[in-house]
């Protein structure tokens, strides 16, 4: 009986080991595929930008070809000094669609950065909430982990978000919050200046760092 149990344990361990290896190989392949995809998209966007500058076009898309490829795209987010250089999607009818789909609508654990359904990227809303996976190795929004370092925070204060035009935002706070204690995603448009100021104050209270 003892020998039988030992053999069964080894057999199960072997199956588990093979499954884990297969999963890791699949994840590595997916990582490489996604890096290639978004690298290509960034290159297309850069080419469109240069063509627009050359023609002095007043028509929006610095990302014209990408919008034509996937109209779910509402903008492009960039943070210099990080790997964040991605399209931002929005699907109000299915808000979390890009949690598990890439720009080409293929299923992937990496997803694609996407905007909360009730935010307006063009107006824009007082608070634009963009979601992205925290991927190991600084991929996707995993690069935001660098803001836990105060020196990095002080040197990388600009976020660029391009929709109908390129807008620059200043990083004034960095939070790591309990979503049950601070429901920041419920604030999209302030009803008045007082409500806006109260939200900003709450964010600064939660911030790891303050503006210098």
C-alpha positions in Angstrom: 0.0 0.0 0.0 2.8 2.3 0.9 4.5 1.8 -2.5 1.2 2.4 -4.4 0.7 5.7 -2.7 4.2 6.8 -3.4 3.9 5.9 -7.1 0.5 7.8 -7.3 2.1 10.9 -5.7 5.0 10.9 -8.2 2.6 10.4 -11.1 0.4 13.3 -10.0 3.5 15.5 -9.4 4.7 14.7 -12.9 1.4 15.7 -14.5 1.3 18.9 -12.4 4.9 19.7 -13.5 4.1 19.2 -17.2 1.0 21.3 -16.9 3.0 24.1 -15.2 5.7 24.0 -17.9 3.1 24.1 -20.7 1.4 27.1 -19.0 4.7 29.0 -18.7 5.6 28.3 -22.3 2.2 29.5 -23.4 2.5 32.6 -21.3 6.0 33.4 -22.7 4.7 33.0 -26.2 1.7 35.3 -25.4 4.1 37.8 -23.9 6.3 37.9 -27.0 3.2 38.1 -29.3 1.8 41.0 -27.4 5.1 42.9 -27.3 5.3 42.5 -31.1 1.7 43.7 -31.6 2.0 46.9 -29.5 5.5 47.6 -30.9 4.0 47.5 -34.4 1.1 49.7 -33.4 3.4 52.3 -31.9 5.4 52.3 -35.1 2.2 52.8 -37.2 1.2 55.7 -34.9 4.6 57.3 -35.2 4.4 57.1 -39.0 0.9 58.7 -39.0 2.2 61.5 -36.7 5.1 62.3 -39.0 2.8 62.4 -42.0 0.4 64.7 -40.3 3.2 67.1 -39.3 4.5 67.1 -42.9 1.0 67.8 -44.3 0.1 70.2 -41.5 -3.3 68.4 -41.4 -5.9 69.7 -39.0 -7.7 66.4 -39.1 -7.5 64.5 -35.9 -5.8 61.3 -36.1 -2.2 61.2 -35.3 -3.4 57.6 -35.2 -5.8 57.7 -38.3 -4.9 54.2 -39.5 -5.3 52.7 -36.1 -8.8 54.2 -35.7 -9.8 52.8 -39.0 -8.5 49.4 -38.0 -10.3 49.4 -34.7 -12.9 52.1 -33.9 -13.0 51.1 -30.3 -9.8 53.0 -29.8 -10.5 56.4 -28.1 -6.9 57.6 -27.6 -3.2 56.8 -27.1 -1.4 57.0 -23.8 2.4 57.6 -23.4 4.7 58.2 -20.4 8.2 59.0 -21.4 10.8 56.9 -19.5 8.5 54.0 -19.2 7.3 51.2 -21.5 3.8 52.8 -21.5 3.0 53.6 -25.2 -0.4 52.0 -25.9 -3.7 52.5 -27.5 -6.7 53.0 -25.1 -9.9 51.4 -25.9 -13.5 51.9 -24.7 -16.6 49.7 -25.2 -19.6 51.1 -23.2 -21.8 48.2 -24.1 -19.3 45.7 -22.8 -17.1 47.8 -20.4 -14.6 45.1 -19.5 -14.1 43.6 -23.0 -10.5 44.6 -23.3 -9.6 43.2 -19.9 -9.0 39.9 -21.8 -8.7 41.0 -25.4 -5.9 42.8 -27.3 -6.2 45.6 -29.9 -7.0 43.0 -32.6 -9.8 41.6 -30.4 -7.9 38.3 -29.8 -8.2 36.7 -26.4 -5.2 37.3 -24.2 -4.4 37.5 -20.5 -2.5 40.8 -21.2 -5.6 42.6 -22.4 -5.3 46.2 -23.6 -5.6 49.5 -21.7 -9.2 50.6 -21.7 -11.2 53.5 -20.4 -14.1 53.3 -18.0 -17.4 53.3 -19.8 -18.8 56.5 -18.3 -15.8 58.6 -19.0 -15.6 61.0 -22.0 -12.2 61.0 -23.7 -13.0 63.9 -26.0 -14.6 66.4 -23.7 -12.8 65.3 -21.5 -14.3 64.2 -18.2 -12.8 65.7 -15.0 -11.5 62.2 -14.2 -10.4 59.9 -17.0 -10.1 56.4 -15.6 -7.9 54.0 -17.6 -7.4 50.4 -16.6 -4.5 48.1 -17.5 -2.9 44.9 -16.2 0.0 45.0 -13.8 2.3 42.6 -15.8 5.6 41.4 -14.3 8.7 42.9 -15.9 7.1 46.4 -16.2 4.8 45.5 -19.1 1.4 47.1 -19.7 0.7 49.1 -16.5 3.2 47.2 -14.5 5.5 50.1 -15.4 3.5 52.3 -13.0 5.2 50.4 -10.2 8.2 52.7 -10.8 6.2 55.6 -9.3 6.7 54.0 -5.9 10.2 55.4 -6.1 10.1 59.1 -5.2 13.0 60.1 -7.5 11.3 58.5 -10.4 8.1 60.3 -9.5 9.8 63.6 -9.5 11.5 63.0 -12.9 8.5 61.6 -14.7 5.6 64.0 -14.1 4.1 64.2 -17.6 1.5 61.8 -19.1 0.5 62.4 -22.7 -3.0 61.3 -23.8 -3.9 61.9 -27.4 -7.5 61.9 -28.6 -8.7 64.6 -30.9 -5.5 66.4 -29.8 -2.5 65.7 -27.7 -3.0 66.7 -24.0 -0.4 66.8 -21.3 -1.3 65.8 -17.7 0.8 66.3 -14.6 1.2 63.5 -12.1 0.4 65.1 -8.8 -0.2 62.0 -6.7 0.5 58.3 -6.6 -1.9 56.0 -4.8 -2.0 52.4 -3.7 -5.4 52.2 -2.2 -8.0 49.8 -0.8 -10.9 50.1 -3.2 -13.4 49.5 -0.4 -12.1 52.5 1.4 -11.7 54.9 -1.5 -14.0 54.4 -4.4 -12.1 56.7 -6.7 -13.7 55.3 -9.9 -17.1 56.7 -8.9 -15.8 60.3 -9.5 -16.0 61.1 -13.2 -17.6 64.6 -13.4 -17.8 67.0 -10.5 -21.1 68.8 -9.9 -19.3 71.9 -8.8 -15.8 73.3 -7.9 -16.3 72.2 -4.2 -16.8 68.6 -5.1 -13.8 68.7 -7.5 -11.5 70.2 -4.8 -12.7 67.6 -2.2 -11.8 64.8 -4.6 -8.3 66.2 -5.2 -7.8 66.7 -1.5 -8.8 63.0 -0.9 -6.3 61.8 -3.6 -3.5 63.8 -2.1 -4.3 62.4 1.4 -3.9 58.9 -0.1 -0.7 59.7 -2.1 2.6 58.2 -1.4 4.3 61.4 -2.6 3.4 65.0 -2.8 4.4 67.6 -5.4 7.6 69.5 -4.6 
